[in-house]
């Protein structure tokens, strides 16, 4: 906004405020020249239906991101509530993450983690500089059939989970089910 004065925002206060926005947890994986790499990621989202695009935001300090970028392909593994241990493994530093989990390669070679609720295999489309992170746009190449179960969520610095509210009236519930893929602007209900 033109003429708006800049206000210094303390990073601790910023984290606290944004911690009130519940996110899902995914593991971004790829296969590089030296083997598989991956990291736990909260900053993942659907971006476009036509063409099918997603985005995620790796930190500039990430050791996995340069390998993923060089590979040019990655998979998004959407974690289930019972995969908190996998999130912890991929959220910590270390080179032996894949020794502790079951996985198989996608058609592009990116690791697909056993037990994930869904997986999305992608090609790196574009990368944008954004502060201390990058915004990576990926073109969706292939999707796995989603499995039933509650997702792993992250809220206010802790893992959490929720079950869908089936007490909601059917028309409202049906509207929410199309929320992610709603093609008509911002009036989704």
N, C-alpha and C positions, 0 to 999 in steps of 0.2 A: 504494500500500500504506500503510495507516494506520501512523503511527509511524516510517516510514522516514526517515532523515536524508538531506538533500539534499547531494550531493557536487558540488563545482565541477568541471566537465569543460571542459578547454581545447579550443577549437575546432579547433586544429591536430591534436591527438590524436584528436578525434572524427572528423575527415576521414580521417585515416590508418587508423583502425580500420574505418570504413565503406567505405573504398576497397577493402577485401578482399571486398566483396559485389559481384559482377559484375552489371552492368545492361545492358539493351539501350539503344539510342539512338533516339529518335524526334524528329520535328520537329512541333510543335504550330502549326497555321496557322489563320488566319481572314481574312475580308475585311471591313475597316472602311470608314468613310465616305471615308477618304483613300487606300484601296487595300489590298493584301494585307500582312499582318504574320505573323511567325512567330519561333519560337525553338527551339533544340535543348534537349531535355529527357531527363533520365535517370530522373526520378521519375514514371514512367507505369506503370499496372498495370490489369489486369482486376479488377473489383470484384464484379460480380454477374451471374449468368446470367438470373435471373428477378426483376426485369426486367433487360435487358442494360445494365449500367453499367460505366464505366471511371473512372479517376481520374488526375489529374496534379497536380503541385505547382509553380506558378510562384512565383518570388521576389516579395516585396512591392515590390522596386525595379524589377521588370520594366517596360519601356516598352511591350511588346506586350500584357501581360495586361489592362490597362484597355480596350484596343481589342477584345480577344477577348471580355471580359465584356460590353461594350456590344453587340457583334454578337450575343451569345447563342448562337452556333454556332461550332464548331471542328472541324478534322480532325486526326487523329493519323496521321502518316506514319512507318511503321516502316522505318528505314534498313537497307540492305544493306551488307555489308562493303566494297563498292567505292564507297560514298558518304561516305567520310571527309571529302572536300572539302566536301560539302554540310553535314555536321555542323559543320565549322569555320566555314563562312559564317554559319550560323544561330546559332552559339555566340558570335559576335562582334557588337559594336555596329555599327549602320549601317542606313540607310534604303533601300538599293538591293539587298537580298538577293535579291529575286525577278528582278532583271535578270540574275543569274548562273546561274539554274537554269530548267529547263523545268518547266512545270506547266499544269494545267487546272483549272477550277472544278468542285467537286462539285455535286450538285443543290441544296445550300444556299448555294453560292457560296464555300465554303472551299477554299483551294488544295490540290490533290493533286499531290505532287511526282513527276515522272517517275522511274522506276526504283526506287521504294520497294517493299519486299517486300510490304507490306500497307498498307491505309488504312482508317480508321474515321471516319465522319462522325457528329458528335454535336451535341446541344443541351446547353447548360449547365443542369444540374438543380439543384445547390446548391453553395454556396461556404462553406467553414469557415475561420476564422482559426486559424493554427497557427504561432506563433513568428514567424520572419522570412519565412515562406511562407504561401500559402493552399493548402488542399486543395480542388480543384475536382472535383466529381462530374459526369460527363457521361452523358446517356442516349444510347445508340447508336441512330442513325437508319438508317444504311446501312453496308454493308461492301463493300470491294473484294475481288475474288478474289485470294488470296495467290499470289505467284510463288515459284518455287524459288530457293534461294540462301542462303548463310550470312548471318546478321545481323551488324550492326555492334554490337560490345560495348565496354563501357568498364570497365576494371579497373585499380586502383592508379594512377590518373592517366594511363592510356594507352589508346588504342584497341587492341582485340584482336578476334580472331575464332576460331571453332571449328567443326569439322565434327561432325555427330552421330556418336556411338560405335555403329557398326553391329556391333561384336563382342559387344555385350550380348545375352544370351539373349532370344529373341523375346517370351516372356511379360512379362519386366521392361520391355522396350522398349515394348510395347503399353500397359502400365500408365503409363509416363511420358508417352506421347502423349496420354493423357486427363487428365494432371495439372492443366492449366489449367482444365478444365471439370468436374473431379471434384465431384459433388454431395453427397458423403457425409462431411462433417467433415474431420478431419485425418489419417485413415488411408488415404492414397492409394496405397500399394503393396500 
